[in-house]
């Protein structure tokens, strides 16, 4: 999914200042115009995870020409799913 002409979700980017590389998995628009992108790196060779980091969009440059990662979200896996209800008469959300 293209965010802007030069930014695409699921593509790999590098921060021009630190050299940090990762896949673009999040993007945040601010009223001030200082928009940021969340880069998450691949797991290490030993299988351990590294933390993602937020970078100002103008600091990013695309790495390589690989096809961006794309996920099928038709089953609504995100926060738009209503909470499950319990069997009480009130139908209160589960904790």
C-alpha positions as CSV (number, residue, x, y, z in Angstrom):
1,X,0.0,0.0,0.0
2,X,1.4,3.4,-1.1
3,X,1.4,6.0,1.6
4,X,3.1,8.7,-0.5
5,X,4.9,8.6,-3.8
6,X,8.1,7.7,-2.1
7,X,6.8,5.5,0.8
8,X,5.1,2.1,0.6
9,X,4.0,-0.1,3.4
10,X,5.8,-3.4,3.5
11,X,8.9,-2.1,1.6
12,X,12.4,-2.0,3.1
13,X,13.9,1.3,4.0
14,X,17.1,2.6,5.6
15,X,17.5,5.6,7.9
16,X,20.0,8.0,6.1
17,X,21.5,9.1,9.5
18,X,21.9,5.9,11.5
19,X,21.9,3.2,8.8
20,X,19.1,1.4,10.6
21,X,17.2,-0.9,8.1
22,X,13.7,-2.4,8.4
23,X,10.4,-3.0,6.8
24,X,7.9,-0.1,6.9
25,X,5.0,-1.4,9.0
26,X,3.5,1.8,10.4
27,X,3.0,5.5,9.5
28,X,1.8,8.4,11.6
29,X,0.6,11.8,10.3
30,X,1.0,14.7,12.7
31,X,-0.7,18.1,12.5
32,X,2.8,19.7,12.5
33,X,3.8,17.9,9.4
34,X,6.6,16.0,11.1
35,X,5.3,12.6,9.9
36,X,7.0,9.4,11.0
37,X,7.4,5.9,9.8
38,X,7.9,2.8,11.9
39,X,10.7,0.5,10.6
40,X,10.9,-3.1,12.0
41,X,14.1,-5.1,11.2
42,X,14.2,-8.8,10.4
43,X,14.9,-11.2,13.2
44,X,18.6,-12.0,13.9
45,X,20.2,-15.2,12.7
46,X,19.7,-16.7,16.1
47,X,15.9,-16.1,15.9
48,X,15.8,-13.2,18.4
49,X,13.7,-10.1,17.7
50,X,14.9,-6.6,17.5
51,X,12.8,-3.5,18.4
52,X,11.4,-1.3,15.6
53,X,12.0,2.4,15.6
54,X,10.1,5.5,14.4
55,X,11.9,7.9,12.0
56,X,11.0,11.2,10.3
57,X,9.9,10.3,6.8
58,X,12.5,12.6,5.1
59,X,15.3,10.5,6.7
60,X,14.3,7.3,4.8
61,X,15.6,5.9,1.6
62,X,14.3,2.7,-0.1
63,X,16.5,-0.3,0.0
64,X,16.5,-2.7,-3.0
65,X,13.7,-3.5,-5.4
66,X,12.0,-6.4,-3.6
67,X,8.3,-6.7,-3.8
68,X,6.8,-5.2,-0.6
69,X,5.3,-7.5,2.0
70,X,1.5,-7.7,1.7
71,X,-0.9,-9.2,4.1
72,X,-4.5,-10.4,3.5
73,X,-6.6,-8.7,6.1
74,X,-10.0,-9.7,4.9
75,X,-10.7,-11.6,8.1
76,X,-10.4,-8.5,10.1
77,X,-7.5,-9.4,12.4
78,X,-7.2,-5.9,13.9
79,X,-8.7,-3.6,16.5
80,X,-11.9,-3.2,14.5
81,X,-13.2,-6.5,15.8
82,X,-15.8,-6.1,18.6
83,X,-14.7,-7.7,22.0
84,X,-16.1,-11.1,22.7
85,X,-19.1,-11.2,25.0
86,X,-19.5,-13.4,28.1
87,X,-22.6,-15.4,28.8
88,X,-23.9,-13.2,31.6
89,X,-27.3,-11.5,31.1
90,X,-25.5,-8.1,30.8
91,X,-23.3,-9.4,28.0
92,X,-20.4,-7.5,29.4
93,X,-17.1,-7.6,27.5
94,X,-14.6,-10.2,28.9
95,X,-11.6,-8.9,30.8
